[in-house]
Amino acid sequence: MTTAVALVVTLAVGSGTAASAASSSGPIPSAAHGAVRFDLPEPTGRQAVGTTELHLVDRDRPDPWVADRDRELMVSIWYPARSTSGYSRQPYMQPGAARFVDESGSFGLARPGEVDWAATRTDAASMAPADDRSRRPIVLYSPGLGIPRALGTSTAVELASRGYVVVTVDHTHETTPVEFPDGRVELQKEPMAGAETVKKAVDTRVRDTRFVLDQLAVLRAGRNPDAEERRLPRGLGRALDLDRVGMYGHSAGGVTAAETMRVDRRIDAGIDMDGTLQYNSTEFLPVALEGLDRPFMLMGKASQTHLNKPSWQSFWDRSTSWKRDLSLERGGHFSYTDAQTIVPAVDERLDIPAQTREQFIGTVDPERSTAAQRAYVTAFFDQHLLGRPRHLLDRPSPTHPEVRFVR
């Protein structure tokens, strides 16, 4: 959907991964001695964070990418925890997924064995009891085309530490890799190229998102939607507030947020992080042609604003509710993911080419970029889901000079 998306899909899926699913059975090889390890930025909110995964199966929908299968998804839920004492930190990636990312070249950043993806732990406690003393607004996250939900972990944990329940979604057989509870690792089934394939991907993502909302309602009602009926964190269902729902996403995930809002009024507010609202150079998505009547924020970079991208301009002109267009001026397409942390860590040890670094995360200072994104994303959902006005959204801030308000 953009040059950067095409680049990273190629890097992410590696050679030959459009073939059928792989298996992660067998021992997981340890990374080479001295492999790069990275730490995600610590969350800044007051709440401890818990997390769990759900395996969701839509028995009423055939998988559009694979014949004779029901549609199945993996999602992670990140939530404010009552206590994390005695609970282990959640791995950044499950073992089979970590092995695939390593062996396929770490998104084009390193050779196999040079980055230890399996070693990284998140700042969230696996299966910790949820803080269910009040209901929490829900925020959905959709990743970029072909990219696993793991690359949105840092912002998800940050929002959970600020009081939100965040649900991150993998779009199976388009995303690579997706690991299931039985150890299966599913890969992309066909190249994500051409307008018709992109339309199919967006339509599938929208249906995935609406199904996830349905399953959260099942969870809120006290039932267990997990396909294996695995144990859930105590109090998780009671903590969900399905009357306050937001959504954000990176690249095609931002497109998914906008298009899902168009067709599903359960989502009250959304953010598109650098996702172009068009299938190809001439054909716009329906949401770009119709706009939205609920709060929405565009977050791009210097080369993608509503003043220089026709699909964003169309969306901007037709949207009738609260809206903002924020530009991370020296950022790159993947500044809006954990690549903002991972790429510098790899670069420090392996000295990746400057052009590669800039293609991913631009030239913005990584720590300042992270702080700015956290501030604006949290402010947006505070204002539009919690009803707490945030003046940060009114005008440029000297605290975050990296961000330009596009008028």
C-alpha positions as CSV (number, residue, x, y, z in Angstrom):
1,M,0.0,0.0,0.0
2,T,3.1,2.2,0.2
3,T,6.7,1.7,-0.9
4,A,7.7,1.1,2.8
5,V,5.0,-1.5,3.2
6,A,6.2,-3.3,0.2
7,L,9.7,-3.2,1.5
8,V,8.9,-4.6,4.9
9,V,6.5,-7.3,3.6
10,T,9.4,-8.6,1.5
11,L,11.7,-8.4,4.4
12,A,9.3,-9.9,6.9
13,V,8.2,-12.9,4.9
14,G,11.7,-13.8,3.5
15,S,12.1,-16.1,0.6
16,G,9.6,-18.8,0.1
17,T,7.4,-18.0,3.0
18,A,4.3,-17.6,0.8
19,A,4.2,-21.4,1.0
20,S,2.1,-23.4,3.5
21,A,2.4,-23.4,7.2
22,A,5.5,-24.4,9.0
23,S,5.8,-26.3,12.3
24,S,7.7,-25.2,15.3
25,S,7.8,-28.7,16.7
26,G,11.2,-29.8,17.9
27,P,13.8,-28.1,20.0
28,I,14.2,-24.3,19.7
29,P,17.9,-23.6,18.9
30,S,19.5,-21.0,21.2
31,A,20.8,-17.9,19.6
32,A,24.5,-17.6,18.9
33,H,26.7,-16.5,21.7
34,G,26.8,-12.7,21.8
35,A,23.6,-12.3,19.8
36,V,21.9,-8.9,20.1
37,R,19.3,-8.5,22.8
38,F,17.0,-5.6,23.2
39,D,14.8,-4.1,25.9
40,L,11.5,-2.4,25.2
41,P,11.0,1.1,26.8
42,E,9.4,0.7,30.3
43,P,5.8,1.8,30.5
44,T,5.2,5.1,32.3
45,G,1.7,4.6,33.7
46,R,0.8,3.8,37.3
47,Q,-0.8,0.5,36.7
48,A,1.0,-2.8,36.7
49,V,0.3,-4.7,33.5
50,G,-0.9,-8.3,32.9
51,T,-1.3,-10.2,29.6
52,T,-2.8,-13.3,28.1
53,E,-3.3,-14.8,24.7
54,L,-6.5,-16.1,23.1
55,H,-7.0,-18.5,20.2
56,L,-10.2,-17.5,18.5
57,V,-12.0,-19.6,15.9
58,D,-14.8,-18.2,13.8
59,R,-16.9,-21.3,13.0
60,D,-19.2,-19.3,10.7
61,R,-16.5,-18.0,8.4
62,P,-14.2,-20.0,6.0
63,D,-10.6,-18.8,6.0
64,P,-10.2,-16.7,2.8
65,W,-6.6,-17.7,2.3
66,V,-6.8,-21.5,3.0
67,A,-9.4,-23.9,1.7
68,D,-11.5,-26.0,4.0
69,R,-10.5,-24.2,7.2
70,D,-12.5,-22.0,9.6
71,R,-11.0,-18.6,10.2
72,E,-8.8,-18.6,13.3
73,L,-6.9,-15.8,15.0
74,M,-4.4,-15.3,17.7
75,V,-4.8,-12.2,19.9
76,S,-3.0,-10.8,22.9
77,I,-4.8,-8.9,25.7
78,W,-2.9,-6.4,27.7
79,Y,-4.7,-5.1,30.8
80,P,-4.2,-3.3,34.1
81,A,-3.4,-5.9,36.7
82,R,-4.4,-6.1,40.3
83,S,-1.0,-7.6,41.2
84,T,1.9,-9.0,39.3
85,S,3.7,-10.6,42.2
86,G,4.7,-14.2,41.5
87,Y,3.9,-14.0,37.8
88,S,6.5,-14.3,35.1
89,R,7.1,-11.7,32.4
90,Q,5.5,-12.5,29.0
91,P,8.0,-13.3,26.2
92,Y,8.0,-10.8,23.4
93,M,7.5,-13.6,20.9
94,Q,6.6,-17.3,21.4
95,P,9.5,-19.7,20.7
96,G,8.4,-20.9,17.2
97,A,7.7,-17.4,16.0
98,A,11.0,-16.1,17.4
99,R,12.9,-18.9,15.7
100,F,11.2,-18.1,12.3
101,V,12.0,-14.4,12.6
102,D,15.6,-15.2,13.4
103,E,16.0,-17.8,10.7
104,S,14.4,-15.6,8.0
105,G,16.8,-12.7,8.7
106,S,15.2,-10.6,11.4
107,F,13.1,-8.5,9.1
108,G,16.1,-7.8,6.9
109,L,18.2,-6.4,9.7
110,A,20.6,-9.3,10.5
111,R,21.7,-12.8,9.6
112,P,20.4,-15.9,11.4
113,G,21.7,-16.2,14.9
114,E,22.6,-12.5,15.3
115,V,19.5,-11.3,17.1
116,D,18.1,-13.2,20.1
117,W,14.3,-12.6,19.7
118,A,13.5,-15.3,22.2
119,A,15.3,-13.6,25.1
120,T,13.3,-10.4,25.2
121,R,10.6,-10.1,27.9
122,T,7.8,-7.6,28.0
123,D,6.9,-5.5,31.0
124,A,3.7,-7.4,31.4
125,A,3.0,-10.4,33.7
126,S,1.5,-13.5,32.1
127,M,-1.9,-14.5,33.5
128,A,-1.8,-11.9,36.4
129,P,-5.2,-11.1,37.8
130,A,-6.9,-8.2,36.2
131,D,-7.8,-5.1,38.1
132,D,-11.6,-5.4,37.8
133,R,-12.5,-2.8,40.4
134,S,-13.8,-0.7,37.5
135,R,-14.6,-1.4,33.9
136,R,-11.8,-0.4,31.5
137,P,-12.1,1.1,28.0
138,I,-10.9,-1.3,25.2
139,V,-8.5,-0.4,22.5
140,L,-7.9,-2.7,19.5
141,Y,-4.6,-2.8,17.6
142,S,-4.0,-4.0,14.1
143,P,-0.4,-4.3,12.7
144,G,0.9,-3.6,9.3
145,L,0.5,-5.8,6.2
146,G,2.5,-9.0,6.8
147,I,3.8,-7.9,10.2
148,P,3.1,-9.7,13.5
149,R,1.3,-8.1,16.3
150,A,4.4,-8.4,18.5
151,L,5.8,-5.2,16.8
152,G,3.1,-3.2,18.5
153,T,3.9,-4.4,22.0
154,S,5.5,-1.3,23.5
155,T,2.5,1.0,22.8
156,A,0.0,-1.7,24.0
157,V,1.8,-2.1,27.3
158,E,2.0,1.7,27.7
159,L,-1.7,2.1,27.2
160,A,-2.5,-0.8,29.6
161,S,-0.3,0.9,32.2
162,R,-2.5,4.0,31.7
163,G,-5.7,2.0,32.4
164,Y,-6.8,0.6,29.1
165,V,-7.4,-3.0,28.0
166,V,-5.5,-3.4,24.7
167,V,-6.2,-6.2,22.3
168,T,-3.6,-6.8,19.6
169,V,-4.5,-9.0,16.6
170,D,-2.6,-11.2,14.2
171,H,-4.3,-11.6,10.8
172,T,-3.5,-15.2,10.1
173,H,-2.1,-16.3,6.7
174,E,-1.4,-12.7,5.8
175,T,0.7,-12.0,8.8
176,T,4.0,-13.8,9.2
177,P,4.6,-15.5,11.6
178,V,1.6,-16.5,13.8
179,E,2.2,-19.2,16.4
180,F,-0.8,-21.2,17.8
181,P,-1.1,-23.0,21.1
182,D,-0.3,-26.4,19.5
183,G,3.1,-25.1,18.3
184,R,2.0,-24.5,14.7
185,V,3.6,-21.5,13.0
186,E,1.4,-20.2,10.2
187,L,3.0,-18.0,7.5
188,Q,1.7,-15.8,4.7
189,K,0.0,-17.8,2.0
190,E,0.4,-15.6,-1.0
191,P,2.3,-12.4,-1.8
192,M,0.4,-9.2,-0.7
193,A,0.6,-7.6,-4.1
194,G,-1.9,-6.1,-6.5
195,A,-5.1,-4.2,-5.8
196,E,-7.4,-7.3,-5.6
197,T,-5.2,-9.0,-3.1
198,V,-5.0,-5.9,-1.0
199,K,-8.8,-5.5,-1.1
200,K,-9.1,-9.1,0.1
201,A,-6.7,-8.4,2.9
202,V,-8.5,-5.3,4.1
203,D,-11.9,-7.0,3.9
204,T,-10.5,-9.9,5.9
205,R,-9.0,-7.7,8.5
206,V,-12.2,-5.8,9.0
207,R,-14.1,-9.1,9.4
208,D,-11.4,-10.3,11.8
209,T,-11.7,-7.1,13.9
210,R,-15.5,-7.3,14.1
211,F,-15.2,-11.0,15.1
212,V,-12.7,-10.1,17.9
213,L,-15.2,-7.5,19.2
214,D,-17.9,-10.3,19.3
215,Q,-15.6,-12.6,21.2
216,L,-14.8,-9.8,23.7
217,A,-18.5,-9.6,24.4
218,V,-18.5,-13.4,25.0
219,L,-15.7,-12.8,27.5
220,R,-17.5,-9.9,29.1
221,A,-20.6,-12.2,29.6
222,G,-18.5,-14.6,31.7
223,R,-17.8,-17.3,29.1
224,N,-14.4,-18.4,27.7
225,P,-13.9,-17.8,24.0
226,D,-10.6,-19.5,23.8
227,A,-10.7,-22.4,21.3
228,E,-8.9,-24.7,23.8
229,E,-10.8,-23.2,26.8
230,R,-7.5,-22.5,28.5
231,R,-7.6,-20.8,31.9
232,L,-8.1,-17.0,31.8
233,P,-6.7,-14.4,34.1
234,R,-9.0,-13.8,37.1
235,G,-11.3,-10.9,36.7
236,L,-10.5,-10.2,33.0
237,G,-14.0,-10.4,31.6
238,R,-15.4,-8.1,34.4
239,A,-12.8,-5.5,33.6
240,L,-14.0,-5.0,30.0
241,D,-16.1,-1.9,29.1
242,L,-17.6,-2.6,25.6
243,D,-19.3,0.8,25.6
244,R,-16.0,2.6,25.2
245,V,-14.0,1.1,22.4
246,G,-11.1,2.7,20.4
247,M,-8.8,1.3,17.7
248,Y,-5.4,2.2,16.3
249,G,-3.1,0.5,13.8
250,H,0.1,0.9,11.9
251,S,0.1,1.1,8.1
252,A,-2.5,-1.4,6.8
253,G,-3.5,-1.7,10.5
254,G,-4.4,2.0,10.5
255,V,-6.4,1.4,7.3
256,T,-8.1,-1.4,9.1
257,A,-9.0,0.9,12.0
258,A,-10.6,3.5,9.6
259,E,-12.4,1.0,7.5
260,T,-13.8,-1.0,10.4
261,M,-15.1,2.2,12.0
262,R,-16.9,3.0,8.8
263,V,-18.9,-0.3,9.0
264,D,-19.0,-0.9,12.8
265,R,-20.3,1.8,15.1
266,R,-19.1,-0.1,18.2
267,I,-15.7,1.6,17.7
268,D,-15.9,5.2,19.0
269,A,-12.5,6.7,18.0
270,G,-9.5,5.6,15.9
271,I,-6.0,6.4,14.8
272,D,-4.2,5.6,11.5
273,M,-0.4,5.4,11.9
274,D,1.0,6.1,8.4
275,G,-1.5,3.9,6.5
276,T,-2.4,5.1,3.0
277,L,-6.1,4.9,2.4
278,Q,-6.0,3.5,-1.1
279,Y,-5.6,0.1,-2.8
280,N,-3.4,1.4,-5.5
281,S,-2.3,4.7,-7.0
282,T,-5.9,5.6,-8.2
283,E,-8.4,3.5,-6.2
284,F,-9.4,4.8,-2.7
285,L,-10.9,2.8,0.1
286,P,-14.6,3.4,0.8
287,V,-13.7,5.2,4.1
288,A,-11.5,7.7,2.2
289,L,-14.5,8.5,-0.1
290,E,-17.0,8.7,2.7
291,G,-15.1,10.0,5.8
292,L,-16.1,9.3,9.4
293,D,-18.5,11.0,11.8
294,R,-16.5,10.0,14.9
295,P,-13.1,11.2,16.3
296,F,-10.1,10.1,14.2
297,M,-6.4,11.0,14.2
298,L,-4.0,10.6,11.3
299,M,-0.4,10.2,12.4
300,G,2.1,10.2,9.5
301,K,5.4,11.7,8.6
302,A,6.6,14.5,6.3
303,S,5.9,12.6,3.1
304,Q,2.4,11.5,4.3
305,T,-0.1,14.1,5.4
306,H,-3.5,15.1,4.2
307,L,-1.9,17.9,2.3
308,N,0.3,15.6,0.1
309,K,-1.6,12.3,0.0
310,P,-4.8,12.3,-2.0
311,S,-6.5,9.6,-0.1
312,W,-5.8,11.3,3.2
313,Q,-7.1,14.6,1.7
314,S,-10.3,12.9,0.6
315,F,-10.8,11.3,4.0
316,W,-10.0,14.6,5.8
317,D,-12.4,16.7,3.7
318,R,-15.3,14.2,4.2
319,S,-14.9,13.5,7.9
320,T,-17.2,15.6,10.0
321,S,-16.2,14.9,13.6
322,W,-13.0,15.8,15.6
323,K,-9.9,15.2,13.6
324,R,-6.1,15.8,13.7
325,D,-3.2,15.2,11.4
326,L,0.1,14.9,13.2
327,S,3.4,14.5,11.4
328,L,6.5,12.9,13.0
329,E,8.6,15.0,10.7
330,R,11.9,13.0,10.7
331,G,10.3,9.7,11.3
332,G,10.2,6.6,9.1
333,H,7.3,4.3,8.3
334,F,8.3,1.9,11.1
335,S,8.9,4.6,13.7
336,Y,5.3,3.7,14.7
337,T,6.3,0.2,15.8
338,D,8.8,-1.4,18.1
339,A,11.3,-1.1,15.2
340,Q,11.9,2.4,16.7
341,T,13.6,0.5,19.6
342,I,14.8,-2.6,17.9
343,V,16.6,-1.1,14.9
344,P,18.9,1.2,17.0
345,A,19.8,-1.8,19.3
346,V,20.7,-3.9,16.3
347,D,22.6,-1.0,14.7
348,E,24.7,-0.4,17.8
349,R,26.0,-3.9,17.7
350,L,25.9,-4.9,14.0
351,D,26.3,-1.6,12.3
352,I,23.5,-1.9,9.8
353,P,23.6,0.3,6.7
354,A,22.5,3.9,7.3
355,Q,20.1,3.7,4.4
356,T,18.4,0.6,5.9
357,R,18.0,2.3,9.3
358,E,16.6,5.4,7.6
359,Q,14.2,3.3,5.5
360,F,12.8,1.8,8.7
361,I,12.8,4.6,11.3
362,G,14.0,7.8,9.6
363,T,16.4,10.1,11.4
364,V,14.2,11.1,14.4
365,D,15.7,10.5,17.9
366,P,14.3,7.1,18.9
367,E,13.6,8.0,22.6
368,R,12.0,11.3,21.7
369,S,9.9,9.6,19.0
370,T,8.7,7.1,21.5
371,A,7.8,9.7,24.1
372,A,5.9,11.8,21.6
373,Q,3.9,8.9,20.3
374,R,3.0,7.7,23.8
375,A,1.9,11.2,24.7
376,Y,-0.3,11.8,21.7
377,V,-1.9,8.4,21.5
378,T,-2.7,8.4,25.2
379,A,-4.1,11.9,25.0
380,F,-6.3,11.0,22.1
381,F,-7.9,8.0,23.9
382,D,-8.1,9.9,27.2
383,Q,-10.1,12.6,25.5
384,H,-12.4,10.5,23.3
385,L,-12.9,7.4,25.4
386,L,-12.6,8.8,28.9
387,G,-14.0,12.2,28.3
388,R,-10.9,13.9,29.7
389,P,-9.9,16.9,27.5
390,R,-6.2,17.0,26.7
391,H,-4.7,20.4,25.7
392,L,-1.8,18.5,24.1
393,L,-4.1,17.9,21.2
394,D,-5.0,21.5,20.6
395,R,-1.7,22.9,19.4
396,P,2.0,22.1,18.9
397,S,3.9,21.4,22.1
398,P,7.5,22.6,22.9
399,T,7.8,19.3,24.7
400,H,7.5,17.4,21.5
401,P,9.0,19.5,18.7
402,E,9.3,16.4,16.5
403,V,5.5,16.4,15.9
404,R,4.0,19.0,13.5
405,F,0.3,19.8,13.5
406,V,-0.8,19.7,9.8
407,R,-3.5,22.2,9.2
